Amino acid sequence: MEPILSIVVAVLNEAENIRPVCVELAQAVRALPPCEILFIDDGSTDGTVDALLAARAEGILPDVRILSLDRRRGKSAALRVGVEAAHGRWIATIDGDGQDDPMEIVGMLDMALNAQGPAPLVVGVRLRRRDTLSRRVATRLANGLRRRLLRDGCPDTGAPMKLFQRADFMRLPQFEGVHRFLPALLGHYGAPLLCQPVRHRNRLHGASKYTNLNRALVGIRDLLGVMWLINRTRLPRRVIER
């Protein structure tokens, strides 16, 4: 049976977190319609792939699909690989560090399936961030600047938990950072935005791969690029076949 939903998890050097994340995913799958799980390894240099293979061999996620990039290409590239390879009509994305609760996908999918009109983008908005003070301040400033310039209506566009139609995502151009601008980009293509409050937890092990400084520098460059892209993308409101 073809899956309705594909859960795509991009990971980089998360060996210690793989097993508990897989256990939670296995629990969430029981409450979801037919789905598949894909882990995309973005060139990890630790035991991430071995941990994934062990989770499959031990029967925690016996059908998990594991795709490995030959070198680190960035989170957006890894997600693109996963979405391209996915068989489900709907795609859910989560991080592989344990900060996201996979059970939240149940409510997000239900919200999407019951939405009226075009297929929406559902964003899991983290109401209570489990980050350092400096990280929270930097995120708040970045979100404020993005909302002011892009007017995408999303309070937390950097949230890793998102759910959308595969076909809608595949229409978007690929660039590193695209996953942080899905509300603006998919909205420009006609996908309405829905926000679902979700729990945000502490990272299980390890540290974030990004600092506040490199996030800010890259984020400003990407923001300007997305503004240009939206301005130059001209789409009809509707097409009439005669």
LOVO-912273 format. One record per residue (C-alpha): residue in three letters; residue number from 1; x, y, z. Coordinates in pm, whole numbers, padded with zeros to 5 digits, always signed. Example, Ala and Ser with C-alpha at 12.3 -4.5 7.8 and 13.67 -1.06 7.14 Angstrom:
// residues 2
+-------+--------+--------+--------+--------+
| torgu | torvex |     c1 |     c2 |     c3 |
+-------+--------+--------+--------+--------+
|   ALA |      1 | +01230 | -00450 | +00780 |
|   SER |      2 | +01367 | -00106 | +00714 |
+-------+--------+--------+--------+--------+
END
This chain:
// residues 242
+-------+--------+--------+--------+--------+
| torgu | torvex |     c1 |     c2 |     c3 |
+-------+--------+--------+--------+--------+
|   MET |      1 | +00000 | +00000 | +00000 |
|   GLU |      2 | +00134 | +00341 | -00097 |
|   PRO |      3 | +00190 | +00565 | +00206 |
|   ILE |      4 | -00027 | +00870 | +00256 |
|   LEU |      5 | +00245 | +01042 | +00458 |
|   SER |      6 | +00624 | +01045 | +00441 |
|   ILE |      7 | +00816 | +01163 | +00748 |
|   VAL |      8 | +01150 | +01309 | +00643 |
|   VAL |      9 | +01426 | +01355 | +00902 |
|   ALA |     10 | +01752 | +01524 | +00801 |
|   VAL |     11 | +02037 | +01441 | +01041 |
|   LEU |     12 | +02400 | +01541 | +01084 |
|   ASN |     13 | +02615 | +01381 | +01356 |
|   GLU |     14 | +02323 | +01278 | +01577 |
|   ALA |     15 | +02443 | +00926 | +01667 |
|   GLU |     16 | +02346 | +00955 | +02034 |
|   ASN |     17 | +01996 | +01079 | +01951 |
|   ILE |     18 | +01901 | +00833 | +01678 |
|   ARG |     19 | +01772 | +00548 | +01893 |
|   PRO |     20 | +01533 | +00751 | +02118 |
|   VAL |     21 | +01406 | +00947 | +01817 |
|   CYS |     22 | +01338 | +00620 | +01632 |
|   VAL |     23 | +01153 | +00481 | +01934 |
|   GLU |     24 | +00925 | +00787 | +01943 |
|   LEU |     25 | +00869 | +00771 | +01568 |
|   ALA |     26 | +00766 | +00405 | +01600 |
|   GLN |     27 | +00508 | +00505 | +01861 |
|   ALA |     28 | +00374 | +00791 | +01647 |
|   VAL |     29 | +00336 | +00571 | +01340 |
|   ARG |     30 | +00074 | +00363 | +01524 |
|   ALA |     31 | -00153 | +00668 | +01542 |
|   LEU |     32 | -00103 | +00770 | +01178 |
|   PRO |     33 | -00244 | +00645 | +00848 |
|   PRO |     34 | -00008 | +00442 | +00624 |
|   CYS |     35 | +00325 | +00622 | +00626 |
|   GLU |     36 | +00695 | +00580 | +00567 |
|   ILE |     37 | +00997 | +00724 | +00747 |
|   LEU |     38 | +01308 | +00849 | +00570 |
|   PHE |     39 | +01629 | +00953 | +00742 |
|   ILE |     40 | +01863 | +01162 | +00528 |
|   ASP |     41 | +02220 | +01161 | +00656 |
|   ASP |     42 | +02392 | +01485 | +00556 |
|   GLY |     43 | +02748 | +01352 | +00549 |
|   SER |     44 | +02780 | +01261 | +00917 |
|   THR |     45 | +03127 | +01179 | +01047 |
|   ASP |     46 | +03016 | +00996 | +01363 |
|   GLY |     47 | +02809 | +00680 | +01407 |
|   THR |     48 | +02478 | +00824 | +01285 |
|   VAL |     49 | +02438 | +00580 | +00996 |
|   ASP |     50 | +02540 | +00283 | +01211 |
|   ALA |     51 | +02279 | +00385 | +01469 |
|   LEU |     52 | +02012 | +00402 | +01198 |
|   LEU |     53 | +02109 | +00062 | +01061 |
|   ALA |     54 | +02092 | -00079 | +01415 |
|   ALA |     55 | +01743 | +00068 | +01469 |
|   ARG |     56 | +01628 | -00105 | +01152 |
|   ALA |     57 | +01800 | -00435 | +01228 |
|   GLU |     58 | +01661 | -00443 | +01583 |
|   GLY |     59 | +01307 | -00388 | +01457 |
|   ILE |     60 | +01255 | -00047 | +01615 |
|   LEU |     61 | +01183 | +00093 | +01269 |
|   PRO |     62 | +01212 | -00216 | +01048 |
|   ASP |     63 | +01106 | -00036 | +00731 |
|   VAL |     64 | +01295 | +00290 | +00779 |
|   ARG |     65 | +01461 | +00420 | +00464 |
|   ILE |     66 | +01815 | +00551 | +00507 |
|   LEU |     67 | +01967 | +00781 | +00244 |
|   SER |     68 | +02325 | +00901 | +00286 |
|   LEU |     69 | +02476 | +01201 | +00109 |
|   ASP |     70 | +02839 | +01156 | +00003 |
|   ARG |     71 | +02932 | +01484 | +00174 |
|   ARG |     72 | +02769 | +01756 | +00377 |
|   ARG |     73 | +02537 | +01962 | +00157 |
|   GLY |     74 | +02321 | +02140 | +00417 |
|   LYS |     75 | +01981 | +02078 | +00568 |
|   SER |     76 | +01780 | +02209 | +00274 |
|   ALA |     77 | +01963 | +01984 | +00030 |
|   ALA |     78 | +01912 | +01684 | +00258 |
|   LEU |     79 | +01541 | +01759 | +00290 |
|   ARG |     80 | +01512 | +01797 | -00087 |
|   VAL |     81 | +01669 | +01455 | -00136 |
|   GLY |     82 | +01422 | +01308 | +00112 |
|   VAL |     83 | +01117 | +01474 | -00042 |
|   GLU |     84 | +01223 | +01366 | -00391 |
|   ALA |     85 | +01259 | +01006 | -00274 |
|   ALA |     86 | +00935 | +01006 | -00072 |
|   HIS |     87 | +00630 | +00813 | -00188 |
|   GLY |     88 | +00368 | +00988 | +00024 |
|   ARG |     89 | +00137 | +01264 | -00097 |
|   TRP |     90 | +00199 | +01450 | +00228 |
|   ILE |     91 | +00540 | +01527 | +00378 |
|   ALA |     92 | +00616 | +01590 | +00744 |
|   THR |     93 | +00958 | +01715 | +00852 |
|   ILE |     94 | +01112 | +01698 | +01198 |
|   ASP |     95 | +01461 | +01735 | +01342 |
|   GLY |     96 | +01659 | +01434 | +01461 |
|   ASP |     97 | +01789 | +01577 | +01788 |
|   GLY |     98 | +01491 | +01489 | +02008 |
|   GLN |     99 | +01359 | +01844 | +02046 |
|   ASP |    100 | +01048 | +01761 | +01840 |
|   ASP |    101 | +00775 | +01523 | +01954 |
|   PRO |    102 | +00669 | +01306 | +01656 |
|   MET |    103 | +00321 | +01262 | +01806 |
|   GLU |    104 | +00253 | +01625 | +01711 |
|   ILE |    105 | +00241 | +01508 | +01349 |
|   VAL |    106 | -00094 | +01338 | +01421 |
|   GLY |    107 | -00265 | +01671 | +01492 |
|   MET |    108 | -00085 | +01850 | +01210 |
|   LEU |    109 | -00196 | +01592 | +00952 |
|   ASP |    110 | -00551 | +01599 | +01084 |
|   MET |    111 | -00552 | +01978 | +01048 |
|   ALA |    112 | -00427 | +01953 | +00689 |
|   LEU |    113 | -00673 | +01682 | +00583 |
|   ASN |    114 | -00969 | +01875 | +00724 |
|   ALA |    115 | -00871 | +02210 | +00574 |
|   GLN |    116 | -01101 | +02367 | +00318 |
|   GLY |    117 | -00965 | +02490 | -00014 |
|   PRO |    118 | -00608 | +02440 | -00142 |
|   ALA |    119 | -00375 | +02204 | +00043 |
|   PRO |    120 | -00214 | +02402 | +00327 |
|   LEU |    121 | +00127 | +02428 | +00481 |
|   VAL |    122 | +00100 | +02339 | +00850 |
|   VAL |    123 | +00377 | +02477 | +01072 |
|   GLY |    124 | +00433 | +02351 | +01425 |
|   VAL |    125 | +00486 | +02672 | +01619 |
|   ARG |    126 | +00702 | +02631 | +01927 |
|   LEU |    127 | +00524 | +02829 | +02198 |
|   ARG |    128 | +00780 | +02773 | +02472 |
|   ARG |    129 | +01132 | +02754 | +02335 |
|   ARG |    130 | +01384 | +02533 | +02516 |
|   ASP |    131 | +01686 | +02731 | +02396 |
|   THR |    132 | +01944 | +02956 | +02557 |
|   LEU |    133 | +01850 | +03318 | +02622 |
|   SER |    134 | +02083 | +03443 | +02347 |
|   ARG |    135 | +01932 | +03196 | +02101 |
|   ARG |    136 | +01577 | +03301 | +02189 |
|   VAL |    137 | +01662 | +03671 | +02151 |
|   ALA |    138 | +01834 | +03612 | +01817 |
|   THR |    139 | +01539 | +03406 | +01692 |
|   ARG |    140 | +01289 | +03669 | +01801 |
|   LEU |    141 | +01479 | +03943 | +01618 |
|   ALA |    142 | +01515 | +03729 | +01305 |
|   ASN |    143 | +01147 | +03634 | +01305 |
|   GLY |    144 | +01045 | +03996 | +01350 |
|   LEU |    145 | +01259 | +04113 | +01058 |
|   ARG |    146 | +01134 | +03832 | +00834 |
|   ARG |    147 | +00766 | +03896 | +00915 |
|   ARG |    148 | +00808 | +04268 | +00847 |
|   LEU |    149 | +00977 | +04215 | +00508 |
|   LEU |    150 | +00807 | +03902 | +00375 |
|   ARG |    151 | +00468 | +03940 | +00545 |
|   ASP |    152 | +00429 | +03563 | +00554 |
|   GLY |    153 | +00209 | +03562 | +00866 |
|   CYS |    154 | +00417 | +03294 | +01039 |
|   PRO |    155 | +00539 | +03354 | +01395 |
|   ASP |    156 | +00806 | +03082 | +01382 |
|   THR |    157 | +00916 | +03004 | +01028 |
|   GLY |    158 | +01235 | +02833 | +01150 |
|   ALA |    159 | +01032 | +02565 | +01328 |
|   PRO |    160 | +01152 | +02225 | +01202 |
|   MET |    161 | +00808 | +02063 | +01222 |
|   LYS |    162 | +00623 | +02131 | +00899 |
|   LEU |    163 | +00367 | +01940 | +00694 |
|   PHE |    164 | +00287 | +02005 | +00329 |
|   GLN |    165 | +00201 | +01837 | +00001 |
|   ARG |    166 | +00497 | +01684 | -00177 |
|   ALA |    167 | +00389 | +01825 | -00514 |
|   ASP |    168 | +00377 | +02179 | -00375 |
|   PHE |    169 | +00729 | +02153 | -00235 |
|   MET |    170 | +00870 | +02014 | -00559 |
|   ARG |    171 | +00755 | +02327 | -00744 |
|   LEU |    172 | +00995 | +02542 | -00539 |
|   PRO |    173 | +01348 | +02627 | -00651 |
|   GLN |    174 | +01622 | +02459 | -00448 |
|   PHE |    175 | +01868 | +02665 | -00244 |
|   GLU |    176 | +02025 | +02621 | +00096 |
|   GLY |    177 | +01792 | +02775 | +00352 |
|   VAL |    178 | +01469 | +02719 | +00158 |
|   HIS |    179 | +01324 | +02519 | +00450 |
|   ARG |    180 | +01323 | +02837 | +00663 |
|   PHE |    181 | +01113 | +03030 | +00409 |
|   LEU |    182 | +00840 | +02780 | +00325 |
|   PRO |    183 | +00553 | +02998 | +00456 |
|   ALA |    184 | +00647 | +03284 | +00222 |
|   LEU |    185 | +00736 | +03066 | -00078 |
|   LEU |    186 | +00450 | +02816 | -00059 |
|   GLY |    187 | +00213 | +03099 | +00021 |
|   HIS |    188 | +00321 | +03271 | -00300 |
|   TYR |    189 | +00233 | +02950 | -00484 |
|   GLY |    190 | -00114 | +02949 | -00327 |
|   ALA |    191 | -00075 | +02721 | -00023 |
|   PRO |    192 | -00252 | +02872 | +00280 |
|   LEU |    193 | -00068 | +02874 | +00613 |
|   LEU |    194 | -00200 | +02696 | +00920 |
|   CYS |    195 | -00020 | +02709 | +01255 |
|   GLN |    196 | -00034 | +02434 | +01516 |
|   PRO |    197 | +00109 | +02493 | +01867 |
|   VAL |    198 | +00365 | +02223 | +01950 |
|   ARG |    199 | +00589 | +02133 | +02241 |
|   HIS |    200 | +00957 | +02217 | +02218 |
|   ARG |    201 | +01196 | +02008 | +02426 |
|   ASN |    202 | +01560 | +02019 | +02520 |
|   ARG |    203 | +01803 | +01856 | +02280 |
|   LEU |    204 | +01878 | +01503 | +02403 |
|   HIS |    205 | +02253 | +01502 | +02335 |
|   GLY |    206 | +02508 | +01717 | +02159 |
|   ALA |    207 | +02494 | +02079 | +02051 |
|   SER |    208 | +02341 | +02276 | +01766 |
|   LYS |    209 | +02541 | +02283 | +01443 |
|   TYR |    210 | +02487 | +02660 | +01408 |
|   THR |    211 | +02585 | +02967 | +01609 |
|   ASN |    212 | +02378 | +03282 | +01645 |
|   LEU |    213 | +02631 | +03474 | +01432 |
|   ASN |    214 | +02638 | +03241 | +01134 |
|   ARG |    215 | +02259 | +03205 | +01147 |
|   ALA |    216 | +02224 | +03585 | +01136 |
|   LEU |    217 | +02470 | +03639 | +00852 |
|   VAL |    218 | +02331 | +03363 | +00635 |
|   GLY |    219 | +01973 | +03450 | +00726 |
|   ILE |    220 | +02002 | +03811 | +00609 |
|   ARG |    221 | +02153 | +03704 | +00277 |
|   ASP |    222 | +01882 | +03442 | +00227 |
|   LEU |    223 | +01607 | +03687 | +00323 |
|   LEU |    224 | +01718 | +03929 | +00052 |
|   GLY |    225 | +01733 | +03643 | -00197 |
|   VAL |    226 | +01381 | +03526 | -00111 |
|   MET |    227 | +01247 | +03879 | -00146 |
|   TRP |    228 | +01400 | +03895 | -00495 |
|   LEU |    229 | +01270 | +03549 | -00584 |
|   ILE |    230 | +00913 | +03625 | -00480 |
|   ASN |    231 | +00920 | +03956 | -00664 |
|   ARG |    232 | +01040 | +03786 | -00984 |
|   THR |    233 | +00805 | +03486 | -00967 |
|   ARG |    234 | +00491 | +03575 | -01161 |
|   LEU |    235 | +00208 | +03323 | -01131 |
|   PRO |    236 | -00149 | +03339 | -01269 |
|   ARG |    237 | -00433 | +03339 | -01018 |
|   ARG |    238 | -00607 | +03067 | -01218 |
|   VAL |    239 | -00577 | +02889 | -01550 |
|   ILE |    240 | -00878 | +02827 | -01774 |
|   GLU |    241 | -00867 | +02536 | -02016 |
|   ARG |    242 | -01089 | +02587 | -02320 |
+-------+--------+--------+--------+--------+
END
